[in-house]
Amino acid sequence: MDPPASASRVFCSRILSMVNVDDVNAIILAQKNMLDRFEKTNEMLVNFNNLSNARLQQMSERFLHHTRTLTEMKRDLDSIFRRIRYICGPTGLCLPLRGPVLPPSVGPST
């Protein structure tokens, strides 16, 4: 003698009878295809990130080197102009450094 069917078993059996197995298999296949594509895309993005990080490291080092060079150049120029001011200050023999000194015949035409 079979045990009486409970309401939950009846409900589940009716829901399962409404589902088309071919449709479920098609959905599972589509999900597997999408998963493969997402995994490939993820691998490409990981490779891109690794390459970008390596390039960022290289450019950061170059940027730091150039920044140090510019800072050193500024310090050197400050020292040079300080010396010029020191030399020219008490004697008053230096011309003012306001721009390029060109002969009148070479200057800009108006």
Residue pairs with C-beta under 8 A, 6 or more apart in sequence:
84 94
84 97
87 94
88 94
95 101
